[in-house]
Amino acid sequence: MLWALAINIVMLVAEAVGGFITGSLALLADAGHVLSDVGAIALGLTAAAVAQRAGGVQRTFGLQRAEVLAGLVNGIALVAISVWIAVEAIGRFSESVDLDAGPVLALGFFGLAGNILATVVLARGERGDVNLEGVLRHSAADALGSIGVIAAALVILATGWEQADAVASLLISVLVLFSSWRLISEPMNVLMEAAPANIDVEELGAAICRHDGVRGVHDFHVWTVTSGFVALAAHVVVEATADRDLTRAALELMLRDEYGIEHTTLQMEEEAPEGLISVEGT
């Protein structure tokens, strides 16, 4: 992310100066998106550093969700930028603007090269990290935004139709909006204690119930603490003749090897004659 930050700062200065000089809204829109990248990366680096710190006595999971919050802030920032670009683009349709498309084209190619480089650098990181994924999506969307700038400049050079700049800006706005969806939905699922999307909770509960000696499971919870950190807690009802400790150890091994869940809290209970809640009821 440090390398991507340096690349984006260079692109931001170039596109912002170029946008003001040429009068290109598409270039300024792309510069605005790059500015969000700079903020996103800075926020992501800060969140990653904070997540490594101890949370104190009251925060028993530490500060690991700082990265999730950073991803959510990045998603909301993308929505705000998308709305700003769209409003400016719609207003541009009624204006007559004299654009210097040559420099816009050159800066578009410069931005595309920088965005591709930053995206490649970021893609080498841990893709399961929603914080890094947020920064990566900013960068990837910027690469497509630069293509829009290039297309608008080529149309203006070929036809003289300067409204192509506003059209490209609207397309960039839609692109930015779509890129924000995962950044908002995934952190919200984590904050709402939802189970990871790749885990079928009903199948997971059924797998526990199929284990030898297990009669049922209740108070069954699966949630994500932060990216890559899945937790599970459950009350497991076993037969009266079953060895609780051996059964718990076997279940923990199964959950780790088959589902990748290493943080488990299993409370073993002896089978009761009535009142048992099966997994179908959870």
ZITACOR-V832181 format. One record per backbone hydrogen bond with DSSP energy under -0.5 kcal/mol. CO is the residue of the C=O (numbers start at 1). NH is the residue of the N-H. If there is no record, write none. Layout:
CO:NH ; CO:NH
This chain:
1:5 ; 2:6 ; 3:7 ; 4:8 ; 5:9 ; 6:10 ; 7:11 ; 8:12 ; 9:13 ; 10:14 ; 11:15 ; 12:16 ; 13:17 ; 14:18 ; 15:19 ; 16:20 ; 17:21 ; 18:22 ; 19:23 ; 19:24 ; 22:100 ; 23:25 ; 24:28 ; 25:29 ; 26:30 ; 27:31 ; 28:32 ; 29:33 ; 30:34 ; 31:35 ; 32:36 ; 33:37 ; 34:38 ; 35:39 ; 36:40 ; 37:41 ; 38:42 ; 39:43 ; 40:44 ; 41:45 ; 42:46 ; 43:47 ; 44:48 ; 45:49 ; 46:50 ; 47:51 ; 48:52 ; 49:52 ; 50:53 ; 53:63 ; 55:59 ; 58:60 ; 59:62 ; 61:64 ; 63:66 ; 64:67 ; 65:69 ; 66:70 ; 67:71 ; 68:72 ; 69:73 ; 70:74 ; 71:75 ; 72:76 ; 73:77 ; 74:78 ; 75:79 ; 76:80 ; 77:81 ; 78:82 ; 79:83 ; 80:84 ; 81:85 ; 82:86 ; 83:87 ; 84:88 ; 85:89 ; 86:90 ; 87:91 ; 88:92 ; 89:93 ; 90:93 ; 91:94 ; 92:95 ; 95:97 ; 97:99 ; 99:101 ; 100:104 ; 101:105 ; 102:106 ; 103:107 ; 104:108 ; 105:109 ; 106:110 ; 107:111 ; 108:112 ; 109:113 ; 110:114 ; 111:115 ; 112:116 ; 113:117 ; 114:118 ; 115:119 ; 116:120 ; 117:121 ; 118:122 ; 119:123 ; 120:124 ; 121:124 ; 122:125 ; 125:127 ; 126:129 ; 128:130 ; 129:133 ; 130:134 ; 131:135 ; 132:136 ; 133:137 ; 134:138 ; 135:139 ; 136:140 ; 137:141 ; 138:142 ; 139:143 ; 140:144 ; 141:145 ; 142:146 ; 143:147 ; 144:148 ; 145:149 ; 146:150 ; 147:151 ; 148:152 ; 149:153 ; 150:154 ; 151:155 ; 152:156 ; 153:157 ; 154:158 ; 155:159 ; 155:160 ; 155:161 ; 156:160 ; 160:162 ; 161:164 ; 162:165 ; 163:167 ; 164:168 ; 165:169 ; 166:170 ; 167:171 ; 168:172 ; 169:173 ; 170:174 ; 171:175 ; 172:176 ; 173:177 ; 174:178 ; 175:179 ; 176:180 ; 177:180 ; 178:181 ; 180:184 ; 181:184 ; 181:185 ; 182:186 ; 184:188 ; 185:189 ; 186:190 ; 187:191 ; 188:192 ; 189:194 ; 190:193 ; 194:224 ; 196:199 ; 198:200 ; 199:201 ; 200:204 ; 201:205 ; 202:206 ; 203:207 ; 204:208 ; 205:209 ; 206:210 ; 208:211 ; 211:214 ; 213:239 ; 216:237 ; 218:235 ; 219:221 ; 221:233 ; 223:225 ; 223:231 ; 226:229 ; 228:230 ; 229:225 ; 229:226 ; 230:263 ; 231:223 ; 232:265 ; 233:221 ; 234:236 ; 234:267 ; 235:218 ; 235:237 ; 236:238 ; 236:269 ; 237:215 ; 237:216 ; 238:271 ; 239:242 ; 242:244 ; 243:247 ; 244:248 ; 245:249 ; 246:250 ; 247:251 ; 248:252 ; 249:253 ; 250:254 ; 251:255 ; 252:256 ; 253:257 ; 254:258 ; 254:259 ; 255:259 ; 255:261 ; 256:260 ; 260:262 ; 262:264 ; 263:232 ; 265:234 ; 265:267 ; 266:268 ; 267:236 ; 269:238 ; 276:278 ; 278:281 ; 279:282
